[in-house]
């Protein structure tokens, strides 16, 4: 026990902050804590600090911790003035007000193919660059104050280095490739910021302070008490690290948003905009497809049906595949892939026969998952090697999700034990920086469930027909 070294991993997500304290060598969970974040698509970053403080306290503090790392929701715009103060509430990834700005920036850079070539992705409203353009056009007085831009995880890493009330030093602001690759002004292939695109977005030629990019196993700073802080990562890259994904693995994560991402040795440049060409947290790449609507579809099902999450799952499993012809297009909060920021959800094929709780539950689970089937298909079309599908996230705990997912994907689905994989990935990164070596330490994930089911391709076909039929008016 005398040689035991503990690391802390943080997941500052859209809905909450989770902290895990783990043994650096084995990954064994020692203790954990959590705190909630406020709802909304724009949030005062001070809430993230107070939630982090609460979660750390709930996890027993950091007095015996040897290193810490923070994973966080990608894309959020934290605009900073010359003193390092937050200028306005942060716009989160799921704030779609910058959709028109995204279209304009893509065009100004040279079109979808050109912007994908330059930064790995076609810009949509989620990307930080589009939010900066919205700020320049809608809140010029605030835009004129911008002296620095951070994202949620690197902003929190920055706060950890300062005593509250202390002047903030831009020289201590650091990040990693995975987080920077979600800004729209960073090239993950060259690992360089594209300051020309940043200037275009913010409509300024002023020099803007950005987080310096550090390597995956490097410490970027320390807390006032001397705890070293690892680079951190965007949430999906941290989850890939937490699940110990390797090339050939596709991770389907069902959180607030739904994502399908693969660890890849080569970058992607998808001119269609379906696949974002992000970087991962190990020095490789993380081609990713994101849908805005995942676990919240199940939340909506509980409200519509007046049932718990588990009861909704059991209802769905009691219905036939295809819900007797009922289909759901789950665009409850607009959609990112396909890019329909103002879309709404659609039930189609409803009749007297399928107007019952079981078929409605089945259609909602199938609709949520069909968007992720499309996501994996988009990855494969780009040449991404798909050997295994790993299902994680809050919604993966539902008893119906893994069974229906295996049927819709038409292949075996692996479900690791429920866990805080973003926070775990951050902790594993902290352990890597602390212990050294060419790669992060291998931890025991526990028993991985293998789920198979008879394929239901007709359900996917009907979903895609509905998706295409609504394109003109969604």
Secondary structure, DSSP 8 states (H G I E B T S, - for coil): -TT--EEEEEEE-SSEEEEEEEETTT--EEEEEEEE---SSEE-THHHHHHHHHHHHHTT-STTEEEEEEEE-SS-BEEE-TTS-B-S-EE-TT--TTHHHHHHHHHHHT-HHHHHHHHSS---TTSHHHHHHHHHHH-HHHHHH--EEE-HHHHHHHHHTS-TTS---GGG-EE-HHHHTTSSSEETTTTEE-HHHHHHHHT--S--EE-EE--TT-EEEE-TT--EEE--EEHHHHHHHHTT--TTEEEEEESSSEEEEEEESS----TTSSSEEEE-SSSSEEEEEEES-SHHHHHHHHHHHT--HHHHHHHHHHS-TTGGG-EEE--TT-BTTTTBTT---EEES--TTT-SHHHHHHHHHHHHHHHHHHHHHHHHHTT----EEEEESGGGGSTTHHHHHHHHHTS-EEE-----HHHHHHHHHHHHHHH-SSS---------EEE-----HHHHHHHHHHHHHTTTT-
